[in-house]
Amino acid sequence: MIINTRTPLILTLLLLVSAAGCTRGQSEASTSSPTPDVKPIEVSIATAEVREVPVSLGANGTFEATESSDLAPPAEGLVIATPVDVGASVKSGDVVVRLDDRDARLRLEQAKAVVDQAEASLRQAESRIGMGSGGAFEAVRVPEVQAAQAAYESAKAKTALSDADAARYAELFKSGDASRSVYEKYKSDADSARAQAEAAKQQYEAALNAARQGFQGVGSAQAALASARAQLAIAQKAVEDTIVRAPFAGQITARPVAVGEYVSRTSKLVTVVRSNPLKLQLQMPEAHTSRIRRGLQVMARVAAYPAEEFIGEVSAINPAISTDSRTLTVEVRFQNPQLKLQPGMFATATVQLEGKEEAVFVPQAAIATNAGLESAQVFLIEEGLARGRVVQLGEPANGMVRVLSGLSGGERVATKNIDKLYDGVAVNE
């Protein structure tokens, strides 16, 4: 019998091929077996609302004091007291620095003595011409003038009588009823009376001139008194200049001098700022110039009080637009009775313009924020799937948040389990 030695080899190959086929079939069967489905995430749905809101503009700025004053001394001197420190609140007129006033007070006492002397000299000058203190001058009321006037009037009367007698005896002499000697006597008496009247007149005029000269002396005494009083006022001011007072109510932000330091008129003693109210300088775009006016309400927030909103109003508008930035400078005044706001604080402000505009709002619960990033997103629900949408947010109000960009209104957004959502995941409402 003839044995074919190739038969065992063929059988072996057939077995190997069969085994490989069985293994591949089992692998394919294992690969095509179904996997379990991912469970949809439970969500709640809200609709993005479109509302009419006042038109507003956002801007940033820094709070500034409405008034700031670096106080300098009115006169040079030695600092002897500093009643206030940095951070202290002061009222208008409060003492902030005292200078040595000993020399000034000595000059004040000297000036008072000069005034007293000038007043006494004036009273003497007035008494010499019969004037009362502060009375009006009338030369005819001076006693010497009155006596001279009376003597002159008497002399004139005597002259008139003598002239009449002389004239009468002249007629009698012509008619032969009186002798020449009698006539000559009366004529001589009349001439003597006229001479006496002329002398009395000259004495009266001299008395008037003396009274007028005396009044000029009163004028000189009055001028001397006025000069003395002016010097007294200067001396009084020199004493007052040793006390430096707050020009307005505010806070002390600097006090670079100390007791014992000698200061000049150019030295900076204290810095006082008025913090109530405060002003905020904002730069508004040129395009909105026609809509900015005084009295518009402005809301501001600062980092120190993130949950608090401060309300102010536009108090001044710069009439010129910056040619570099094409912006309009607007000043906003904020009442600050509790002094929460401080000069230098950075603020984010919103200016409420006139008119209305449409805005999109979603619930606060619909906002997902990315840790470490400034962006935010919401998840739109479309055909059972969540679709992420990056949005730009405005200010929150009453549980709702304004969406400045990213939504147009009417979109359905998730408000529950948003921390578990991602783009494309299945959801169950």
Secondary structure, DSSP 8 states (H G I E B T S, - for coil): ----TTHHHHHHHHHHHHHHHHHHHHHHHHHTS-------EE--EEE-EEEEEEEEEEEEEEEEEEEEEEE--SS-EEEEE----TT-EE-TT-EEEEE--HHHHHHHHHHHHHHHHHHHHHHHHHHHTT--TT----GGGSHHHHHHHHHHHHHHHHHHHHHHHHHHHHHHHHHTSS-HHHHHHHHHHHHHHHHHHHHHHHHHHHHHHHHHHHHHHHHHHHHHHHHHHHHHHHHHHHHHTTEEE-SSSEEEEE----TT-EE-TT---EEEEEEEEEEEEEEEEGGGGGG--TT-EEEEEETTEEEEEEEEEEEEEEEEE-TTT-EEEEEEEE--TT--S-TT-EEEEEEEEEEEEEEEEEEGGG-EE-TTSS-EEEEEEETTEEEEEEEEEEEEETTEEEEEES--S--EEE-SSGGG--TT-BEE-
